[in-house]
Structure formats: structure tokens, C-alpha cells
């Protein structure tokens, strides 16, 4: 009759005994020695001397891990390499359609041919209908942020012009019966990424006008981000993505009932009347 002790002994004979090795320097299993402070000076030499086969296997494993991390880093760096050239008109349109209407990508060459010489008008119409264009990686610098706040900070530097220069001809403002002077100035600012911003100052001089409401209306109308900021001169201004100089001025007159004699355009730092 087989006893429990005999069964246990038989099982013990079938299952090989596992030999666990511990580092003679730090007391940890060799697989974890590399995370200790004395690995290179104490643990690694001890393991190589007493267990050369295990030492070689672990060294090879560590080498593969390091190589894998190096390859991943190189791949990430390669992905950030700036293209040599910006998108062509066809690439630009294809990326736009991929984002908004993938099913129409195949028809891009026909559109390019149809709108030859009128490409920008085509893009203006598409942006107003669907939304802003995808960013061309050629104009994306790795050391710069694409946040609106960074763009707006750059605008502040551009708009640091002499106040006297902005009070040239045509800068007189109309006074309402309550004595409030209305003077709205619309300017276009060009950025180094070949993008443009439309800046509106003076809407806070319009009675019963809330800048945030104006900003939302402009953003919806022109399909671009818009925000309210305070510039270096302490003036409240509305910053709208895109070149909409004349259209914004006309909208201010038509939508917000600002007299056209109170709306001015800042063209190359020269203030001129809208009409």
C-alpha cells in the first residue's frame, strides 16, 4: 500500500529541484543586480567569476534591451525630421480631403485642374465650409509650440509699435451722444510659418458689446480659433486665425452695427479708414 510519504517522494523525484542563485555581493537574484548602485563595481564581476554562463546570458539580454530602446529613440527622432519641402497644392488638398472627406480623395487631381489659378479661393471656400486646414509639417518647428498662446505672444511683439504712428490720418473717432469714442482697428499680422492672424482692437469702445461674444461670432463665421487677449499697451484685442482683414471689418459694420466711419484698417502700420 502506497503511503502519503511515498507519493510525496515519488513526486519529488519527478519534479527537478530548482536551484536559485543569489548574488554574493548584494544578496539579490542576478536578474535584479543591475538596478543596484554597486552593480558594475561588485555584482557584475562576482557573477562573471562564479557563474560565467548566466553572466553571458544576462549581458546579452541587457544588450538587446538597450538596442531596442536605442532603435525606438532613433525612430522617434526620424519621425520628427522636418520635410525638405512644403506640401504641393495637390498634397495640401489631399490632406484636407483625407481629414474631412476621405471618400473624395481620388477626385483631387480633377479639382486641381478645374481650379487652376484659383486654388486659394478653393481653399477659402473649403475652410469656411468644413474647418481649418491640416498643419503642413514643413512649417512645424520641433522647438516651437503650436498652441494659440504662443502665436498670440508672437503677435504682441509684432504689435509693439509707436502709439503716435498709429494716430495718423483718418484716425479720428466718432463720439456718440453719451461721449463714448468708438474706434475699431482691424490689422493683419504675418507669421514666420506663413500663417496670418487678424487682430481687432477697440471693440470694447462699442456700447453694449461683449468681446467674448464678438470673438465667438468671428470664430464661427471664419472657421478659425479666436481669443480675447490684452496687448502690451493694455488694450483688449481679439485675435483670429487667418487673413480676414476686409471681411472682418465689413462684419463689424454689418453685424455689430458699428458706424463705418469708426472702423479703420491697419495696413503696414498705417491707419486708413475703411471707407
Steps between C-alpha positions, in 0.01 A plus 500: 500500500638835393521752781478877476873524571578264211281702264671822605842342446397378156376846400820653633700268278295595192530879548857624472619717783536865401831654597468869581816708471549807714767761447786463745533879526151649526297185584252558217432262208742591218210613281448795735861588580515751212256728682725528804764770559795253514418296191802595286756507780392196705212290367596469134863390565382247763242349264749477213750321724262251668225451236646587159217341296226690686709815481526467120125434462402801711754724321349401163150571628603842629663576165181418309295721734737793453500450122121491496481829689760654271306394192178643643672831574647514150160425346338778704773742395457400136127567524574856611733578211373803315406430135722660237210672325151618591193328363416560138153632425387148419645356822344783696158428351538125546580542869198725537271242339654216703403684816149606405387299195715186446257367243585790265879470506509331160338805342774741611694503167182598314436781750854630459449514125158661533614773738839571341596855592220520758639259760493746790136584437428127506677461834320803645167346405595159643622649828182700547289190435692225680764649731869594519763338281727223638844623607780457248793338691742715297382803696505325839819565695595240759605763752179698470150444632194522281282623784300812439663667799843473336364651181340777695824576685673540166227737392557719803860557393393592147240743625744692724498802271513866591157619612556829320555314171156347533335840539558618147252625248149365523536406865236734633218319680132570506352598834155376593252708694623352827851621424646154431758493220466203265817405317546145370824404324541179301854383417664202332815350648721261300685221684819321409313175433326669208185531703303813574299642788231765493510733801203713606545775760248751626187284514485579871424860402175386337206541743336178624758285319655197672837401362450130567177502299675678214785249516260205480316656206825554309617147574174353372486724195856439381550143630811584700599524865448838663590636843497821703835624631651814649792638301813673626324839492224373728242489218249219467530334162342210319742264324358295213691234305529577127512797267153657514587869513226645278236236574532553876474876458184462292353257754563747783298761311219269387462268800593717797357825364824695531498811277734448207660838579622349828667195344861524379750267336859466613691442177878480546473708823304772322146558625252566219119533509293202392314722254 
